[in-house]
Amino acid sequence: MATEEANSTQGPPPQQSSIPDYPQLILAAIEALNEKGGSNKSAISKHIESTHPDLPAAHTTLLSHHLNKMKQSGQIIFLKNNYLIPDPNAPPKRGRGRPPKPKDPLPPGTVVSPPRPRGRPPKDPFAPPKPKITASTGRPRGRPPKKAKTATAAAPPPPGVKRGRGRPPKV
């Protein structure tokens, strides 16, 4: 009797949904629409809604999520805003850029050392300090000071002569 009460309080058993998985629905919709350039998201959604009227409220979100997952895994191809089923006989699509060089196999028994880390290597805390070397050339560091002007370089013109306007002519 106690077992019957425990079973009845747990609630109804989970129902099996009559809707197949979204990836199967999407592939079936693309095949059923059979458009030459592929089917867009709204056409796929309308086809699924027409064949399965009892869809969850978050149908558009689920559809977008599964379309993106299938696109990333390579089950469908996204081309010009349309989704296509890839041709099984087509060669795999190459990535962008130059392909990497094929690596030569190493002979057996060879130990591969790990690559050097990037950046400047850290200082050794136990290394003795290096002596400071002063390069004395007899001159002080930096820019030399300006020389003082002398009065002989430029004499002021006599006070009675007026200068003309503009740039003076070359001499």
DSSP file (Angstrom, degrees, kcal/mol; ACC not computed):
  #  RESIDUE AA STRUCTURE BP1 BP2  ACC     N-H-->O    O-->H-N    N-H-->O    O-->H-N    TCO  KAPPA ALPHA  PHI   PSI    X-CA   Y-CA   Z-CA
    1    1 A M     >        0   0    0      0, 0.0     4,-1.7     0, 0.0     5,-0.2   0.000 360.0 360.0 360.0 -37.4    0.0    0.0    0.0
    2    2 A A  H  >  +     0   0    0      1,-0.2     4,-1.9     2,-0.2     5,-0.1   0.846 360.0  53.7 -67.9 -32.9    2.8    2.4    0.8
    3    3 A T  H  > S+     0   0    0      2,-0.2     4,-2.0     1,-0.2    -1,-0.2   0.850 105.7  53.0 -71.6 -32.6    4.4    1.7   -2.6
    4    4 A E  H  > S+     0   0    0      2,-0.2     4,-1.9     1,-0.2    -2,-0.2   0.904 110.0  47.7 -68.1 -39.8    1.1    2.5   -4.4
    5    5 A E  H  X S+     0   0    0     -4,-1.7     4,-1.5     1,-0.2    -2,-0.2   0.890 111.3  51.2 -68.2 -38.2    0.9    5.9   -2.6
    6    6 A A  H  X S+     0   0    0     -4,-1.9     4,-0.6     1,-0.2    -1,-0.2   0.889 111.5  47.6 -65.8 -39.1    4.6    6.7   -3.4
    7    7 A N  H  < S+     0   0    0     -4,-2.0     3,-0.5     1,-0.2     4,-0.4   0.874 111.4  50.0 -69.5 -37.0    4.0    5.9   -7.1
    8    8 A S  H >< S+     0   0    0     -4,-1.9     3,-0.5     1,-0.2    -1,-0.2   0.774 107.3  54.0 -76.5 -24.3    0.9    8.0   -7.4
    9    9 A T  H 3< S+     0   0    0     -4,-1.5    -1,-0.2     1,-0.2    -2,-0.2   0.634  91.9  73.5 -83.8 -13.1    2.5   11.1   -5.8
   10   10 A Q  T 3< S-     0   0    0     -4,-0.6    -1,-0.2    -3,-0.5    -2,-0.2   0.724 102.3-124.2 -73.9 -19.1    5.4   11.2   -8.2
   11   11 A G    <   -     0   0    0     -3,-0.5    -1,-0.2    -4,-0.4    -2,-0.0  -0.409  44.0 -32.8 103.5 178.6    3.2   12.4  -11.0
   12   12 A P  S    S-     0   0    0      0, 0.0     3,-0.1     0, 0.0    -4,-0.0  -0.361  70.6 -99.7 -72.5 152.4    2.4   11.2  -14.5
   13   13 A P        -     0   0    0      0, 0.0     2,-0.1     0, 0.0    -2,-0.0  -0.387  51.5 -87.7 -67.7 150.8    5.1    9.4  -16.4
   14   14 A P        -     0   0    0      0, 0.0     2,-0.3     0, 0.0    -3,-0.0  -0.356  45.8-125.9 -63.3 136.2    7.0   11.6  -19.0
   15   15 A Q        -     0   0    0     -3,-0.1     2,-0.5    -2,-0.1     0, 0.0  -0.596  13.3-124.1 -85.8 142.2    5.2   11.6  -22.3
   16   16 A Q        -     0   0    0     -2,-0.3     2,-0.2     1,-0.0    -1,-0.0  -0.745  30.7-126.9 -82.3 126.2    7.0   10.7  -25.5
   17   17 A S        -     0   0    0     -2,-0.5    -1,-0.0     1,-0.1     0, 0.0  -0.473   2.5-143.7 -75.7 143.8    6.7   13.6  -28.0
   18   18 A S  S    S+     0   0    0     -2,-0.2    -1,-0.1    36,-0.1    -2,-0.0   0.538  77.1  96.6 -81.9  -5.8    5.4   12.7  -31.4
   19   19 A I  S    S-     0   0    0     35,-0.1    -2,-0.1     1,-0.1     3,-0.1  -0.727  72.9-136.4 -85.8 127.4    7.7   15.4  -32.9
   20   20 A P        -     0   0    0      0, 0.0    -1,-0.1     0, 0.0     5,-0.1  -0.167  43.5 -64.8 -71.0 175.9   11.0   14.0  -34.2
   21   21 A D     >  -     0   0    0      1,-0.1     4,-2.1     3,-0.0     3,-0.2  -0.229  46.2-117.1 -60.7 151.3   14.3   15.6  -33.4
   22   22 A Y  H  > S+     0   0    0      1,-0.2     4,-2.9     2,-0.2     5,-0.2   0.889 112.9  56.2 -61.5 -41.1   14.9   19.1  -34.9
   23   23 A P  H  > S+     0   0    0      0, 0.0     4,-2.4     0, 0.0    -1,-0.2   0.904 109.5  47.2 -58.5 -38.0   17.8   18.0  -37.1
   24   24 A Q  H  > S+     0   0    0     -3,-0.2     4,-2.4     2,-0.2    -2,-0.2   0.911 112.3  49.9 -66.9 -40.9   15.6   15.4  -38.7
   25   25 A L  H  X S+     0   0    0     -4,-2.1     4,-2.3     2,-0.2    -1,-0.2   0.914 111.8  48.3 -61.6 -42.8   12.8   17.9  -39.2
   26   26 A I  H  X S+     0   0    0     -4,-2.9     4,-2.4     2,-0.2     5,-0.2   0.938 112.8  46.6 -65.7 -47.0   15.2   20.4  -40.8
   27   27 A L  H  X S+     0   0    0     -4,-2.4     4,-2.3    -5,-0.2    -1,-0.2   0.904 113.5  49.5 -62.9 -40.3   16.7   17.8  -43.2
   28   28 A A  H  X S+     0   0    0     -4,-2.4     4,-2.5     1,-0.2    -1,-0.2   0.891 110.9  50.1 -65.2 -38.3   13.2   16.6  -44.1
   29   29 A A  H  X S+     0   0    0     -4,-2.3     4,-2.6     2,-0.2     5,-0.2   0.912 110.7  48.2 -67.0 -42.2   12.0   20.1  -44.8
   30   30 A I  H  X S+     0   0    0     -4,-2.4     4,-1.9     1,-0.2     5,-0.4   0.916 115.0  46.0 -65.0 -41.8   15.0   21.0  -47.0
   31   31 A E  H  < S+     0   0    0     -4,-2.3    -2,-0.2    -5,-0.2    -1,-0.2   0.902 114.1  48.3 -66.6 -40.0   14.5   17.7  -49.0
   32   32 A A  H  < S+     0   0    0     -4,-2.5    -2,-0.2     1,-0.2    -1,-0.2   0.886 111.5  48.5 -69.8 -38.2   10.7   18.3  -49.3
   33   33 A L  H  < S-     0   0    0     -4,-2.6    -1,-0.2    -5,-0.2    -2,-0.2   0.878  84.9-172.5 -69.9 -35.9   11.0   21.9  -50.4
   34   34 A N     <  +     0   0    0     -4,-1.9     2,-0.3    -5,-0.2    -3,-0.1   0.846  12.6 172.1  49.7  46.3   13.6   20.7  -53.0
   35   35 A E    >   -     0   0    0     -5,-0.4     3,-0.9     1,-0.1    -1,-0.2  -0.644  37.0-129.7 -86.7 146.4   14.6   24.3  -54.1
   36   36 A K  T 3  S+     0   0    0     -2,-0.3    -1,-0.1     1,-0.3     3,-0.1   0.921 106.0  36.6 -63.4 -47.1   17.6   24.6  -56.4
   37   37 A G  T 3  S-     0   0    0      1,-0.3    -1,-0.3    47,-0.0    42,-0.1   0.325 122.5 -99.2 -89.6   9.0   19.4   27.2  -54.5
   38   38 A G    <   -     0   0    0     -3,-0.9     2,-0.4    -8,-0.1    -1,-0.3  -0.343  41.7 -75.6  98.6 175.5   18.5   25.8  -51.1
   39   39 A S  B     -A   83   0A   0     44,-2.2    44,-3.1    -2,-0.1     2,-0.1  -0.915  37.4-132.0-117.7 140.1   15.7   26.9  -48.6
   40   40 A N     >  -     0   0    0     -2,-0.4     4,-2.1    42,-0.2     5,-0.2  -0.328  31.8-100.0 -85.2 173.9   15.8   29.9  -46.3
   41   41 A K  H  > S+     0   0    0     40,-0.4     4,-2.5     1,-0.2     5,-0.2   0.874 119.8  51.4 -63.6 -40.0   14.9   29.8  -42.6
   42   42 A S  H  > S+     0   0    0      2,-0.2     4,-2.6     1,-0.2    -1,-0.2   0.893 110.1  49.2 -68.0 -37.9   11.4   31.1  -43.0
   43   43 A A  H  > S+     0   0    0      2,-0.2     4,-2.1     1,-0.2    -1,-0.2   0.906 112.6  48.0 -66.3 -40.3   10.5   28.5  -45.7
   44   44 A I  H  X S+     0   0    0     -4,-2.1     4,-2.3     2,-0.2    -2,-0.2   0.920 112.7  49.3 -64.0 -43.4   11.9   25.7  -43.5
   45   45 A S  H  X S+     0   0    0     -4,-2.5     4,-2.5     1,-0.2    -2,-0.2   0.919 110.9  48.7 -63.1 -44.8   10.0   27.0  -40.5
   46   46 A K  H  X S+     0   0    0     -4,-2.6     4,-2.1     1,-0.2    -1,-0.2   0.892 111.4  50.3 -63.7 -39.1    6.7   27.2  -42.4
   47   47 A H  H  X S+     0   0    0     -4,-2.1     4,-2.0     2,-0.2    -1,-0.2   0.921 111.9  46.9 -66.0 -42.6    7.1   23.7  -43.7
   48   48 A I  H  X S+     0   0    0     -4,-2.3     4,-2.5     1,-0.2    -2,-0.2   0.909 112.4  50.5 -65.5 -41.0    7.8   22.3  -40.2
   49   49 A E  H  < S+     0   0    0     -4,-2.5    -1,-0.2     1,-0.2    -2,-0.2   0.863 110.7  49.6 -64.3 -35.7    4.8   24.2  -38.8
   50   50 A S  H  < S+     0   0    0     -4,-2.1    -1,-0.2    -5,-0.2    -2,-0.2   0.866 116.8  39.9 -73.3 -34.3    2.5   22.9  -41.5
   51   51 A T  H  < S+     0   0    0     -4,-2.0    -2,-0.2     1,-0.3    -1,-0.2   0.817 125.9  34.7 -83.6 -29.9    3.6   19.2  -41.1
   52   52 A H     <  +     0   0    0     -4,-2.5     3,-0.3    -5,-0.2    -1,-0.3  -0.841  62.2 175.0-126.0  93.0    3.8   19.4  -37.2
   53   53 A P  S    S+     0   0    0      0, 0.0     2,-0.9     0, 0.0    -1,-0.1   0.719  71.3  70.4 -72.5 -18.9    1.1   21.6  -35.7
   54   54 A D        +     0   0    0    -36,-0.0   -35,-0.1     0, 0.0   -36,-0.1  -0.377  69.2 147.2 -97.4  56.4    1.9   20.7  -32.1
   55   55 A L        -     0   0    0     -2,-0.9     4,-0.1    -3,-0.3    -6,-0.0  -0.529  52.5 -98.7 -87.0 156.0    5.3   22.5  -31.9
   56   56 A P    >   -     0   0    0      0, 0.0     3,-1.0     0, 0.0    -1,-0.1  -0.229  32.7-109.5 -68.6 165.5    6.7   24.2  -28.7
   57   57 A A  T 3  S+     0   0    0      1,-0.3     3,-0.4     2,-0.1     2,-0.2   0.822 117.0  58.0 -66.3 -30.8    6.3   27.9  -28.2
   58   58 A A  T 3>  +     0   0    0      1,-0.2     4,-2.5     2,-0.1    -1,-0.3  -0.120  68.5 129.2 -91.5  38.3   10.1   28.4  -28.6
   59   59 A H  H <>  +     0   0    0     -3,-1.0     4,-2.8     1,-0.2    -1,-0.2   0.912  69.9  49.1 -61.3 -45.3   10.0   26.9  -32.1
   60   60 A T  H  > S+     0   0    0     -3,-0.4     4,-2.4     1,-0.2    -1,-0.2   0.896 113.0  47.4 -65.7 -38.5   11.9   29.8  -33.8
   61   61 A T  H  > S+     0   0    0      2,-0.2     4,-2.4     1,-0.2    -1,-0.2   0.927 114.0  47.0 -66.7 -44.2   14.6   29.8  -31.2
   62   62 A L  H  X S+     0   0    0     -4,-2.5     4,-2.6     2,-0.2     5,-0.2   0.903 111.8  51.4 -63.1 -40.6   15.0   26.1  -31.4
   63   63 A L  H  X S+     0   0    0     -4,-2.8     4,-2.5    -5,-0.2    -2,-0.2   0.936 111.2  46.8 -62.9 -46.7   15.1   26.2  -35.2
   64   64 A S  H  X S+     0   0    0     -4,-2.4     4,-2.3     1,-0.2    -2,-0.2   0.918 113.0  50.2 -61.3 -43.3   17.8   28.9  -35.2
   65   65 A H  H  X S+     0   0    0     -4,-2.4     4,-2.3     1,-0.2    -2,-0.2   0.936 113.8  43.6 -61.0 -47.5   19.9   27.0  -32.6
   66   66 A H  H  X S+     0   0    0     -4,-2.6     4,-2.6     2,-0.2     5,-0.2   0.856 111.2  54.4 -71.4 -33.5   19.7   23.7  -34.5
   67   67 A L  H  X S+     0   0    0     -4,-2.5     4,-2.2    -5,-0.2    -1,-0.2   0.931 111.0  46.3 -62.4 -44.0   20.4   25.3  -37.9
   68   68 A N  H  X S+     0   0    0     -4,-2.3     4,-2.5     2,-0.2    -2,-0.2   0.912 112.9  49.4 -65.3 -41.7   23.5   26.9  -36.5
   69   69 A K  H  X S+     0   0    0     -4,-2.3     4,-2.1     1,-0.2    -2,-0.2   0.921 113.2  46.2 -62.7 -43.2   24.6   23.6  -34.9
   70   70 A M  H  X>S+     0   0    0     -4,-2.6     5,-1.7     1,-0.2     6,-1.2   0.860 111.6  52.4 -68.1 -34.4   24.1   21.7  -38.1
   71   71 A K  H  <5S+     0   0    0     -4,-2.2     3,-0.3    -5,-0.2    -2,-0.2   0.921 111.1  46.9 -66.0 -43.3   25.9   24.4  -40.1
   72   72 A Q  H  <5S+     0   0    0     -4,-2.5    -2,-0.2     1,-0.2    -1,-0.2   0.868 113.3  48.1 -66.5 -36.4   28.9   24.2  -37.7
   73   73 A S  H  <5S-     0   0    0     -4,-2.1    -1,-0.2    -5,-0.2    -2,-0.2   0.650 114.0-116.2 -81.3 -13.3   29.0   20.4  -37.8
   74   74 A G  T  <5S+     0   0    0     -4,-1.1    -3,-0.2    -3,-0.3    -4,-0.1   0.564  80.2 122.4  92.9   9.0   28.8   20.3  -41.6
   75   75 A Q  S   <S+     0   0    0     -5,-1.7     2,-0.3    -6,-0.2    -4,-0.2   0.847  83.4  20.3 -71.3 -32.3   25.4   18.5  -41.9
   76   76 A I  S    S-     0   0    0     -6,-1.2     2,-0.4     9,-0.2    -2,-0.3  -0.918  77.1-132.0-131.5 160.9   24.0   21.5  -43.9
   77   77 A I  E     -B   84   0A   0      7,-3.0     7,-2.9    -2,-0.3     2,-0.6  -0.923   9.9-146.3-114.3 137.5   25.7   24.3  -45.9
   78   78 A F  E     +B   83   0A   0     -2,-0.4     2,-0.4     5,-0.2     5,-0.2  -0.920  30.2 163.0-104.5 114.8   24.7   27.9  -45.6
   79   79 A L  E >   -B   82   0A   0      3,-3.0     3,-1.2    -2,-0.6    -2,-0.1  -0.977  64.8 -15.5-139.8 121.0   25.0   29.7  -48.9
   80   80 A K  T 3  S-     0   0    0     -2,-0.4    -1,-0.1     1,-0.3     3,-0.1   0.910 126.8 -52.3  53.1  49.6   23.5   33.1  -49.9
   81   81 A N  T 3  S+     0   0    0      1,-0.2   -40,-0.4   -41,-0.0     2,-0.3   0.654 120.3 106.5  64.4  18.1   21.1   33.1  -46.9
   82   82 A N  E <   - B   0  79A   0     -3,-1.2    -3,-3.0   -42,-0.1     2,-0.5  -0.926  65.5-131.3-126.0 152.5   19.9   29.6  -47.9
   83   83 A Y  E     -AB  39  78A   0    -44,-3.1   -44,-2.2    -2,-0.3     2,-0.3  -0.893  26.8-178.4-106.2 130.6   20.5   26.2  -46.3
   84   84 A L  E     - B   0  77A   0     -7,-2.9    -7,-3.0    -2,-0.5   -53,-0.1  -0.888  31.0-120.0-124.1 153.7   21.5   23.3  -48.5
   85   85 A I        -     0   0    0     -2,-0.3    -9,-0.2    -9,-0.2   -10,-0.1  -0.848  44.2-114.5 -88.6 126.7   22.2   19.6  -47.9
   86   86 A P        -     0   0    0      0, 0.0    -1,-0.0     0, 0.0     3,-0.0  -0.284  25.2-109.9 -66.4 147.0   25.8   19.0  -49.0
   87   87 A D    >   -     0   0    0      1,-0.1     3,-1.1     4,-0.1    -3,-0.0  -0.613  20.3-145.2 -73.0 126.0   26.5   16.7  -51.9
   88   88 A P  T 3  S+     0   0    0      0, 0.0    -1,-0.1     0, 0.0     0, 0.0   0.760  98.6  51.7 -67.5 -21.2   28.1   13.5  -50.6
   89   89 A N  T 3  S+     0   0    0      2,-0.1    -2,-0.0    -3,-0.0     0, 0.0   0.569  87.1 104.8 -89.4  -8.9   30.2   13.2  -53.8
   90   90 A A  S <  S-     0   0    0     -3,-1.1     3,-0.1     1,-0.1     0, 0.0  -0.413  79.2-109.1 -73.3 146.9   31.6   16.8  -53.6
   91   91 A P        -     0   0    0      0, 0.0    -1,-0.1     0, 0.0    -4,-0.1  -0.394  46.2 -88.4 -70.4 154.8   35.2   17.2  -52.3
   92   92 A P        -     0   0    0      0, 0.0     2,-0.3     0, 0.0     0, 0.0  -0.342  47.9-104.6 -65.2 145.4   35.6   18.8  -48.9
   93   93 A K        -     0   0    0     -3,-0.1     2,-0.2     1,-0.1    -3,-0.0  -0.513  33.2-131.3 -75.1 133.1   35.7   22.6  -48.8
   94   94 A R        -     0   0    0     -2,-0.3     3,-0.1     1,-0.1    -1,-0.1  -0.504  20.0-118.3 -80.9 151.5   39.1   24.0  -48.3
   95   95 A G        -     0   0    0     -2,-0.2     2,-0.1     1,-0.1    -1,-0.1  -0.229  40.2 -81.4 -78.2 175.6   39.7   26.7  -45.7
   96   96 A R  S    S+     0   0    0      2,-0.1    -1,-0.1    -2,-0.0     2,-0.0  -0.424  88.8  23.4 -77.3 154.3   41.0   30.2  -46.5
   97   97 A G  S    S-     0   0    0     -2,-0.1    -2,-0.0    -3,-0.1     0, 0.0  -0.164 104.2 -33.3  87.9-179.7   44.6   30.9  -47.0
   98   98 A R        -     0   0    0      1,-0.1     3,-0.1    -2,-0.0    -2,-0.1  -0.563  65.8-116.5 -77.7 134.8   47.6   28.8  -48.0
   99   99 A P        -     0   0    0      0, 0.0    -1,-0.1     0, 0.0    -2,-0.0  -0.397  36.9-100.7 -69.7 150.5   47.5   25.2  -46.8
  100  100 A P        -     0   0    0      0, 0.0     3,-0.1     0, 0.0     0, 0.0  -0.326  39.9 -99.1 -70.2 153.2   50.2   24.2  -44.3
  101  101 A K        -     0   0    0      1,-0.1     2,-0.2    -3,-0.1    -3,-0.0  -0.413  43.7-102.4 -67.6 145.2   53.2   22.2  -45.6
  102  102 A P        -     0   0    0      0, 0.0     2,-0.3     0, 0.0    -1,-0.1  -0.509  38.4-124.3 -69.4 137.7   53.0   18.5  -45.0
  103  103 A K        -     0   0    0     -2,-0.2     3,-0.0    -3,-0.1     0, 0.0  -0.653  17.2-122.8 -87.1 136.5   55.2   17.5  -42.0
  104  104 A D        -     0   0    0     -2,-0.3     2,-0.2     1,-0.1    -1,-0.1  -0.567  32.6-112.1 -73.4 135.7   57.9   14.9  -42.5
  105  105 A P        -     0   0    0      0, 0.0    -1,-0.1     0, 0.0     0, 0.0  -0.479  31.0-123.0 -70.1 140.5   57.4   12.0  -40.1
  106  106 A L        -     0   0    0     -2,-0.2     3,-0.1     1,-0.1     4,-0.0  -0.528  29.3-101.7 -80.6 147.6   60.2   11.7  -37.5
  107  107 A P    >   -     0   0    0      0, 0.0     3,-1.4     0, 0.0    -1,-0.1  -0.373  50.8 -90.5 -65.1 150.1   62.2    8.5  -37.2
  108  108 A P  T 3  S+     0   0    0      0, 0.0     3,-0.1     0, 0.0     0, 0.0  -0.308 110.9  32.4 -64.7 144.8   61.1    6.3  -34.3
  109  109 A G  T 3  S+     0   0    0      1,-0.3     2,-0.4    -3,-0.1    -3,-0.0   0.373  83.1 133.0  92.6  -4.2   62.8    6.9  -31.0
  110  110 A T    <   -     0   0    0     -3,-1.4     2,-0.5    -4,-0.0    -1,-0.3  -0.669  49.3-142.3 -83.0 132.1   63.3   10.6  -31.6
  111  111 A V        -     0   0    0     -2,-0.4     2,-0.6    -3,-0.1    -1,-0.0  -0.830  10.2-144.3 -96.1 126.5   62.4   12.8  -28.6
  112  112 A V        -     0   0    0     -2,-0.5    -2,-0.0     3,-0.0     0, 0.0  -0.795  12.2-140.2 -93.3 124.3   60.7   16.1  -29.5
  113  113 A S        -     0   0    0     -2,-0.6     3,-0.1     1,-0.1    -1,-0.0  -0.557  28.0-103.1 -80.9 147.9   61.6   19.0  -27.3
  114  114 A P        -     0   0    0      0, 0.0    -1,-0.1     0, 0.0     0, 0.0  -0.365  44.9 -97.3 -67.8 150.8   58.8   21.4  -26.4
  115  115 A P        -     0   0    0      0, 0.0     3,-0.1     0, 0.0    -3,-0.0  -0.301  44.2 -96.0 -68.2 153.3   58.9   24.7  -28.3
  116  116 A R        -     0   0    0      1,-0.1     2,-0.0    -3,-0.1    -3,-0.0  -0.387  44.1-108.1 -66.2 143.5   60.5   27.7  -26.6
  117  117 A P        -     0   0    0      0, 0.0    -1,-0.1     0, 0.0     2,-0.1  -0.369  37.2-105.1 -70.9 155.5   58.0   30.0  -24.8
  118  118 A R  S    S+     0   0    0     -3,-0.1     2,-0.1    -2,-0.0     0, 0.0  -0.392  77.1  28.5 -77.8 157.0   57.2   33.3  -26.4
  119  119 A G  S    S-     0   0    0     -2,-0.1     0, 0.0     2,-0.0     0, 0.0  -0.263 103.1 -28.7  92.6-176.6   58.6   36.6  -25.0
  120  120 A R        -     0   0    0      1,-0.1     3,-0.1    -2,-0.1    -2,-0.0  -0.549  68.1-113.2 -77.1 136.5   61.7   37.6  -23.1
  121  121 A P        -     0   0    0      0, 0.0    -1,-0.1     0, 0.0    -2,-0.0  -0.385  38.4-102.1 -68.1 149.1   63.2   34.9  -20.9
  122  122 A P        -     0   0    0      0, 0.0     2,-0.1     0, 0.0     0, 0.0  -0.328  39.6 -99.9 -70.7 153.9   63.0   35.6  -17.2
  123  123 A K        -     0   0    0      1,-0.1     3,-0.0    -3,-0.1    -3,-0.0  -0.431  32.8-115.2 -72.1 147.3   66.1   36.8  -15.3
  124  124 A D    >   -     0   0    0      1,-0.2     3,-1.1    -2,-0.1    -1,-0.1  -0.745  20.9-157.3 -82.4 117.7   68.0   34.2  -13.3
  125  125 A P  T 3  S+     0   0    0      0, 0.0    -1,-0.2     0, 0.0    -2,-0.0   0.722  90.5  50.9 -71.3 -17.8   67.7   35.3   -9.6
  126  126 A F  T 3  S+     0   0    0      2,-0.1    -2,-0.0    -3,-0.0    -3,-0.0   0.455  83.4 110.0 -97.2  -1.5   70.9   33.4   -8.7
  127  127 A A  S <  S-     0   0    0     -3,-1.1     3,-0.1     1,-0.1    -4,-0.0  -0.494  76.9-109.4 -75.0 142.7   73.2   34.8  -11.4
  128  128 A P        -     0   0    0      0, 0.0    -1,-0.1     0, 0.0    -4,-0.1  -0.440  41.2 -99.7 -69.7 146.4   75.9   37.2  -10.2
  129  129 A P        -     0   0    0      0, 0.0     3,-0.0     0, 0.0     0, 0.0  -0.378  37.1-116.8 -67.8 143.6   75.3   40.9  -11.2
  130  130 A K        -     0   0    0      1,-0.1     2,-0.1    -3,-0.1     3,-0.0  -0.547  31.1-107.6 -78.9 143.2   77.2   42.1  -14.2
  131  131 A P        -     0   0    0      0, 0.0     2,-0.4     0, 0.0    -1,-0.1  -0.450  35.5-111.8 -70.4 144.1   79.7   44.9  -13.6
  132  132 A K        -     0   0    0     -2,-0.1     2,-0.6    -3,-0.0     0, 0.0  -0.620  27.5-151.2 -80.0 130.1   78.6   48.3  -15.0
  133  133 A I        -     0   0    0     -2,-0.4     2,-0.6     2,-0.0    -1,-0.0  -0.893   5.9-159.5-103.9 122.6   80.8   49.4  -17.9
  134  134 A T        -     0   0    0     -2,-0.6     2,-1.2     2,-0.0    -2,-0.0  -0.899   7.9-150.1-104.0 123.1   81.1   53.1  -18.4
  135  135 A A        -     0   0    0     -2,-0.6     2,-0.8     2,-0.0    -2,-0.0  -0.750  18.3-169.0 -90.7  94.6   82.1   54.2  -21.8
  136  136 A S        +     0   0    0     -2,-1.2    -2,-0.0     1,-0.2     0, 0.0  -0.767  22.0 162.2 -92.1 115.1   84.0   57.4  -21.0
  137  137 A T        -     0   0    0     -2,-0.8    -1,-0.2     2,-0.4    -2,-0.0   0.383  62.7-104.7-106.4  -0.5   84.7   59.4  -24.2
  138  138 A G  S    S+     0   0    0      1,-0.3    -2,-0.1     0, 0.0     0, 0.0   0.324  91.6 102.0  94.2  -8.9   85.4   62.6  -22.3
  139  139 A R  S    S-     0   0    0      1,-0.0    -2,-0.4     0, 0.0    -1,-0.3  -0.830  73.1-117.1-109.0 148.4   82.1   64.2  -23.3
  140  140 A P        -     0   0    0      0, 0.0     2,-0.1     0, 0.0    -1,-0.0  -0.399  38.9 -96.6 -75.9 161.4   79.1   64.5  -21.1
  141  141 A R  S    S+     0   0    0     -2,-0.1     2,-0.1     2,-0.0     0, 0.0  -0.350  80.8  23.2 -73.7 157.4   75.8   62.7  -22.0
  142  142 A G  S    S-     0   0    0     -2,-0.1     0, 0.0     2,-0.0     0, 0.0  -0.241 103.0 -24.2  90.0-172.8   73.0   64.5  -23.9
  143  143 A R        -     0   0    0      1,-0.1    -2,-0.0    -2,-0.1     0, 0.0  -0.549  67.9-114.7 -78.9 137.8   72.7   67.4  -26.2
  144  144 A P        -     0   0    0      0, 0.0    -1,-0.1     0, 0.0     3,-0.1  -0.390  38.2 -99.3 -70.0 151.1   75.5   70.1  -25.8
  145  145 A P        -     0   0    0      0, 0.0     2,-0.1     0, 0.0     0, 0.0  -0.281  43.4 -93.8 -69.0 156.3   74.3   73.5  -24.5
  146  146 A K        -     0   0    0      1,-0.1     2,-0.2     3,-0.0     3,-0.0  -0.358  39.6-114.3 -68.2 148.3   73.7   76.4  -27.0
  147  147 A K        -     0   0    0     -3,-0.1     2,-0.2     1,-0.1    -1,-0.1  -0.561  34.2-106.1 -79.7 148.4   76.6   78.8  -27.6
  148  148 A A        -     0   0    0     -2,-0.2     2,-0.2     1,-0.1    -1,-0.1  -0.518  37.1-112.4 -74.9 142.0   76.1   82.4  -26.4
  149  149 A K        -     0   0    0     -2,-0.2     2,-0.3     2,-0.0    -1,-0.1  -0.465  26.1-144.9 -76.0 145.6   75.4   84.9  -29.2
  150  150 A T    >   -     0   0    0     -2,-0.2     3,-0.9     1,-0.1     4,-0.4  -0.804  16.0-127.1-107.5 154.8   78.0   87.6  -29.9
  151  151 A A  T 3  S+     0   0    0     -2,-0.3     3,-0.2     1,-0.2    -1,-0.1   0.646 101.5  69.6 -75.1 -16.1   77.2   91.2  -31.0
  152  152 A T  T 3  S+     0   0    0      1,-0.2    -1,-0.2     3,-0.1     3,-0.2   0.683  84.5  70.1 -77.3 -17.1   79.5   91.0  -34.1
  153  153 A A  S <  S+     0   0    0     -3,-0.9     2,-0.4     1,-0.3    -1,-0.2   0.921 112.2  16.4 -70.5 -43.7   77.3   88.5  -35.9
  154  154 A A        -     0   0    0     -4,-0.4    -1,-0.3    -3,-0.2     0, 0.0  -0.935  69.4-163.1-137.1 112.1   74.4   91.0  -36.6
  155  155 A A        -     0   0    0     -2,-0.4    -3,-0.1    -3,-0.2    -4,-0.0  -0.767  28.8-114.3 -92.8 136.4   74.8   94.8  -36.3
  156  156 A P        -     0   0    0      0, 0.0    -1,-0.0     0, 0.0    -2,-0.0  -0.395  36.5-106.1 -68.3 146.8   71.6   96.8  -36.1
  157  157 A P        -     0   0    0      0, 0.0     0, 0.0     0, 0.0     0, 0.0  -0.289  45.5 -85.0 -69.8 158.3   71.0   99.1  -39.1
  158  158 A P    >   -     0   0    0      0, 0.0     3,-1.0     0, 0.0     0, 0.0  -0.300  39.8-118.5 -61.4 149.6   71.5  102.9  -38.7
  159  159 A P  T 3  S+     0   0    0      0, 0.0     0, 0.0     0, 0.0     0, 0.0   0.704 105.7  59.2 -67.8 -20.6   68.4  104.6  -37.3
  160  160 A G  T 3  S+     0   0    0      2,-0.1     2,-0.5     0, 0.0     0, 0.0   0.676  86.1  86.0 -84.3 -16.2   67.8  106.9  -40.3
  161  161 A V    <   -     0   0    0     -3,-1.0     2,-0.3     1,-0.0     0, 0.0  -0.739  67.3-148.1 -92.8 126.2   67.3  104.2  -43.0
  162  162 A K        -     0   0    0     -2,-0.5     2,-0.3     1,-0.0    -2,-0.1  -0.697  12.5-130.7 -90.9 143.5   63.8  102.7  -43.4
  163  163 A R        -     0   0    0     -2,-0.3     2,-0.1     1,-0.1    -1,-0.0  -0.689  22.9-119.4 -90.4 148.1   63.4   99.2  -44.4
  164  164 A G        -     0   0    0     -2,-0.3     2,-0.2     1,-0.1    -1,-0.1  -0.305  33.4 -93.5 -79.5 168.3   61.0   98.3  -47.3
  165  165 A R  S    S+     0   0    0     -2,-0.1    -1,-0.1     2,-0.1     2,-0.1  -0.489  83.2  16.1 -80.5 152.6   58.0   96.1  -46.9
  166  166 A G  S    S-     0   0    0     -2,-0.2    -2,-0.0     2,-0.0     0, 0.0  -0.290 107.5 -19.6  87.9-169.0   58.2   92.3  -47.7
  167  167 A R        -     0   0    0      1,-0.1    -2,-0.1    -2,-0.1    -3,-0.0  -0.550  69.3-118.6 -77.9 135.5   61.0   90.0  -48.0
  168  168 A P        -     0   0    0      0, 0.0     3,-0.1     0, 0.0    -1,-0.1  -0.422  36.2-100.1 -71.7 150.8   64.4   91.6  -48.8
  169  169 A P        -     0   0    0      0, 0.0     2,-0.1     0, 0.0     0, 0.0  -0.296  42.5 -94.5 -69.2 155.1   66.0   90.6  -52.1
  170  170 A K              0   0    0      1,-0.1     0, 0.0    -2,-0.0     0, 0.0  -0.398 360.0 360.0 -66.7 145.2   68.8   88.0  -52.2
  171  171 A V              0   0    0     -3,-0.1    -1,-0.1    -2,-0.1     0, 0.0   0.375 360.0 360.0-108.2 360.0   72.3   89.4  -52.0
